[in-house]
Amino acid sequence: MSNTNNIDNLGKQLEKGNLVVYTVADLSKLLNTTPQTVRRYINEGKIKGRKVGRQWLIDEEAVKEFLRG
């Protein structure tokens, strides 16, 4: 299975129309880092996320912004 397929098949990714939302676990796999690092990026404001209950959710646009630098 190619890396692109792995990204496309992330288990907890939520798609509703054009809305794509990642969990911390999904994003850590996508960025090849740890969930702790993703949470640190959110807390430092490097990635914009929203906490829903006990879980952080990050939309696709916030990920693209982060990757653009």
VOZA-10349 format. One record per atom (N, C-alpha, C, O, CB): x, y, z; atom name. Coordinates in steps of 0.1 Angstrom, whole numbers, plus 5000, padded with zeros to 4 digits. Atoms other than C-alpha are relative to their C-alpha. Glycine has a CB too. Layout:
N
> xx;yy;zz;at
> X;Y;Z;CA
...
# end
This chain:
69
> xx;yy;zz;at
> 5008;4988;5000;N
> 5000;5000;5000;CA
> 5009;5012;5000;C
> 5019;5013;5008;O
> 4990;5000;5012;CB
> 4992;4988;5001;N
> 5014;5034;4991;CA
> 4997;5010;5011;C
> 4986;5009;5017;O
> 4998;5007;4986;CB
> 5002;4990;4989;N
> 5018;5063;5015;CA
> 4988;5009;4997;C
> 4981;5012;5007;O
> 5012;5009;5000;CB
> 5012;4992;5004;N
> 4991;5082;4996;CA
> 4987;4993;5005;C
> 4978;4999;5011;O
> 4999;5003;4985;CB
> 5012;5008;4996;N
> 4966;5054;5003;CA
> 4999;5000;5015;C
> 4988;5001;5021;O
> 5001;4986;4995;CB
> 5000;4999;4985;N
> 4976;5054;5040;CA
> 4994;5013;5005;C
> 4986;5013;5014;O
> 5014;4998;5006;CB
> 5006;4987;4996;N
> 4968;5091;5042;CA
> 4985;5001;4997;C
> 4978;5006;5005;O
> 5008;5011;4993;CB
> 5014;5000;5003;N
> 4935;5087;5024;CA
> 4992;4992;5008;C
> 4980;4994;5010;O
> 4999;4996;4985;CB
> 5008;5009;4992;N
> 4924;5059;5046;CA
> 5002;5001;5015;C
> 4999;4992;5023;O
> 5004;4986;4996;CB
> 4998;4998;4986;N
> 4932;5074;5080;CA
> 4986;4997;5007;C
> 4976;5002;5003;O
> 5004;5014;5003;CB
> 5012;5006;4994;N
> 4907;5057;5103;CA
> 4990;5011;5006;C
> 4978;5009;5003;O
> 5003;4991;5011;CB
> 5009;4991;4993;N
> 4893;5087;5123;CA
> 4997;5013;4992;C
> 4992;5022;4998;O
> 5005;5003;5013;CB
> 5002;4988;5008;N
> 4892;5112;5095;CA
> 4985;5001;4997;C
> 4978;4992;4994;O
> 5008;4999;4986;CB
> 5014;4997;5001;N
> 4858;5128;5092;CA
> 4998;5008;4987;C
> 5003;5019;4986;O
> 4994;5007;5012;CB
> 5003;4992;5012;N
> 4845;5139;5058;CA
> 4985;5003;4999;C
> 4977;4994;5000;O
> 5004;4992;4987;CB
> 5014;4996;5002;N
> 4813;5159;5054;CA
> 5000;5011;4989;C
> 5004;5022;4992;O
> 4993;5006;5013;CB
> 4999;4990;5011;N
> 4810;5176;5020;CA
> 5015;5003;4998;C
> 5023;4994;4995;O
> 4992;5012;5003;CB
> 4986;4996;5002;N
> 4842;5196;5018;CA
> 5008;5001;5013;C
> 5020;5005;5013;O
> 5000;5014;4993;CB
> 4994;4999;4987;N
> 4850;5195;5055;CA
> 5008;4987;5003;C
> 5002;4976;5004;O
> 4990;5003;5011;CB
> 4992;5011;4996;N
> 4879;5173;5065;CA
> 5006;5003;5013;C
> 5013;5014;5014;O
> 5011;4996;4989;CB
> 4996;4998;4987;N
> 4888;5170;5101;CA
> 5009;4989;5005;C
> 5006;4977;5003;O
> 4989;5002;5010;CB
> 4991;5010;4995;N
> 4918;5152;5117;CA
> 5000;5000;5015;C
> 4999;5011;5021;O
> 5014;5002;4994;CB
> 4997;5000;4986;N
> 4923;5140;5152;CA
> 5015;5001;5002;C
> 5023;5001;4992;O
> 4995;4986;5006;CB
> 4985;4999;4997;N
> 4957;5144;5170;CA
> 5007;4987;4995;C
> 5018;4988;4989;O
> 5002;5002;5015;CB
> 4994;5012;5005;N
> 4964;5107;5162;CA
> 5002;4999;4985;C
> 5012;4995;4980;O
> 4992;4988;5005;CB
> 4999;4999;5015;N
> 4956;5111;5125;CA
> 5011;5009;4996;C
> 5019;5006;4987;O
> 4987;5004;4994;CB
> 4990;4990;5004;N
> 4977;5142;5122;CA
> 5014;4996;5003;C
> 5024;4999;4996;O
> 4997;5013;5007;CB
> 4986;5005;4997;N
> 5007;5126;5140;CA
> 5004;4990;4990;C
> 5016;4990;4987;O
> 5000;4994;5014;CB
> 4996;5010;5011;N
> 5006;5098;5114;CA
> 5003;5007;4987;C
> 5013;5004;4981;O
> 4989;4990;4998;CB
> 4998;4993;5012;N
> 5003;5122;5086;CA
> 5013;5008;5000;C
> 5020;5009;4990;O
> 4988;5010;4998;CB
> 4988;4992;4999;N
> 5032;5144;5098;CA
> 5012;4992;5005;C
> 5023;4997;5006;O
> 4998;5011;5010;CB
> 4989;5009;4995;N
> 5053;5114;5110;CA
> 5006;5005;5012;C
> 5019;5006;5013;O
> 5010;4998;4988;CB
> 4995;4995;4987;N
> 5056;5127;5145;CA
> 4991;4994;5011;C
> 4983;4985;5008;O
> 4999;5016;5001;CB
> 5007;5006;4989;N
> 5042;5119;5179;CA
> 4987;5008;5003;C
> 4987;5020;5000;O
> 5008;4999;5013;CB
> 5012;4992;4996;N
> 5007;5129;5193;CA
> 5004;5011;5009;C
> 4998;5022;5009;O
> 4990;4991;5006;CB
> 4996;4989;4991;N
> 5025;5149;5220;CA
> 5005;5012;4992;C
> 5003;5023;4996;O
> 5011;4994;5009;CB
> 4995;4989;5008;N
> 5043;5170;5194;CA
> 4989;5007;4993;C
> 4989;5020;4993;O
> 5010;4994;4989;CB
> 5012;4993;5006;N
> 5010;5177;5176;CA
> 4993;5008;5010;C
> 4989;5020;5007;O
> 4990;4989;4994;CB
> 5007;4992;4989;N
> 4994;5188;5209;CA
> 5009;5012;5003;C
> 5003;5023;5006;O
> 4998;4991;5012;CB
> 4991;4989;4997;N
> 5025;5210;5216;CA
> 4998;5011;4989;C
> 4997;5023;4992;O
> 5014;4995;5001;CB
> 5002;4991;5011;N
> 5021;5226;5181;CA
> 4987;5008;5002;C
> 4986;5020;4999;O
> 5000;4993;4987;CB
> 5013;4994;4998;N
> 4984;5233;5189;CA
> 5001;5010;5012;C
> 4997;5021;5010;O
> 4989;4989;5003;CB
> 4999;4992;4989;N
> 4992;5247;5223;CA
> 5009;5013;4998;C
> 5006;5023;5003;O
> 5006;4993;5012;CB
> 4992;4989;5004;N
> 5019;5269;5208;CA
> 4994;5009;4989;C
> 5000;5020;4986;O
> 5014;4995;4996;CB
> 5007;4992;5011;N
> 4995;5282;5181;CA
> 5006;4997;4986;C
> 5002;5004;4977;O
> 5001;5014;5004;CB
> 4995;5003;5013;N
> 5015;5266;5153;CA
> 4990;4993;4991;C
> 4990;4995;4979;O
> 5013;4992;5001;CB
> 5011;5007;5007;N
> 4985;5245;5143;CA
> 4987;5005;5007;C
> 4986;5004;5019;O
> 5001;4985;5000;CB
> 5013;4996;4994;N
> 4949;5258;5148;CA
> 4992;4988;5002;C
> 4990;4980;4992;O
> 4993;5011;4991;CB
> 5008;5012;4998;N
> 4927;5232;5164;CA
> 4989;5005;5010;C
> 4989;5015;5016;O
> 5008;4989;5006;CB
> 5011;4997;4991;N
> 4895;5231;5184;CA
> 4997;4987;5009;C
> 4997;4976;5004;O
> 4987;5003;4992;CB
> 5002;5011;4990;N
> 4889;5210;5215;CA
> 4985;4997;5001;C
> 4977;5006;5004;O
> 5006;5003;5014;CB
> 5014;5004;4999;N
> 4856;5191;5214;CA
> 5000;4988;5010;C
> 5004;4977;5008;O
> 4994;4995;4986;CB
> 4999;5009;4989;N
> 4851;5173;5247;CA
> 5014;4999;5004;C
> 5021;5009;5008;O
> 4994;4986;4995;CB
> 4986;5003;4996;N
> 4884;5157;5255;CA
> 5009;4999;4988;C
> 5021;4997;4989;O
> 5001;4988;5008;CB
> 4992;5002;5013;N
> 4896;5155;5218;CA
> 5002;5012;4992;C
> 4993;5021;4991;O
> 4992;4989;4992;CB
> 4996;4989;5009;N
> 4914;5180;5196;CA
> 4996;4996;4986;C
> 4999;4985;4982;O
> 5015;5004;5001;CB
> 5003;5002;5014;N
> 4901;5183;5161;CA
> 5007;5012;4992;C
> 5006;5023;4996;O
> 4985;5000;4997;CB
> 4993;4991;5009;N
> 4921;5200;5133;CA
> 4995;4999;4986;C
> 4994;4988;4980;O
> 5016;4998;5001;CB
> 5005;5000;5013;N
> 4906;5210;5100;CA
> 5011;5000;4990;C
> 5022;5004;4992;O
> 4990;5011;4997;CB
> 4990;5001;5011;N
> 4924;5204;5067;CA
> 5006;5013;4996;C
> 5018;5013;4994;O
> 4993;4994;4987;CB
> 4994;4987;5004;N
> 4929;5241;5060;CA
> 5011;5004;5011;C
> 5021;5010;5007;O
> 4989;5011;5000;CB
> 4990;4997;4989;N
> 4948;5245;5094;CA
> 5012;4991;4997;C
> 5023;4996;5000;O
> 4994;4997;5014;CB
> 4989;5008;5004;N
> 4970;5216;5083;CA
> 5008;5006;4988;C
> 5020;5007;4989;O
> 4996;4985;4997;CB
> 4994;4994;5012;N
> 4977;5232;5049;CA
> 5008;5013;5004;C
> 5019;5015;5000;O
> 4989;5003;4990;CB
> 4993;4988;4995;N
> 4985;5265;5067;CA
> 5013;4997;5007;C
> 5023;5003;5004;O
> 4991;5008;5009;CB
> 4988;5004;4992;N
> 5010;5248;5090;CA
> 5011;4995;4990;C
> 5022;4999;4992;O
> 4996;4988;5010;CB
> 4990;5005;5009;N
> 5027;5230;5061;CA
> 5006;5011;4991;C
> 5017;5010;4986;O
> 4994;4989;4991;CB
> 4995;4988;5008;N
> 5030;5263;5041;CA
> 5010;5008;5008;C
> 5019;5014;5002;O
> 4988;5009;4996;CB
> 4990;4993;4992;N
> 5049;5277;5071;CA
> 4995;5013;5003;C
> 5002;5021;5010;O
> 5013;5001;4994;CB
# end
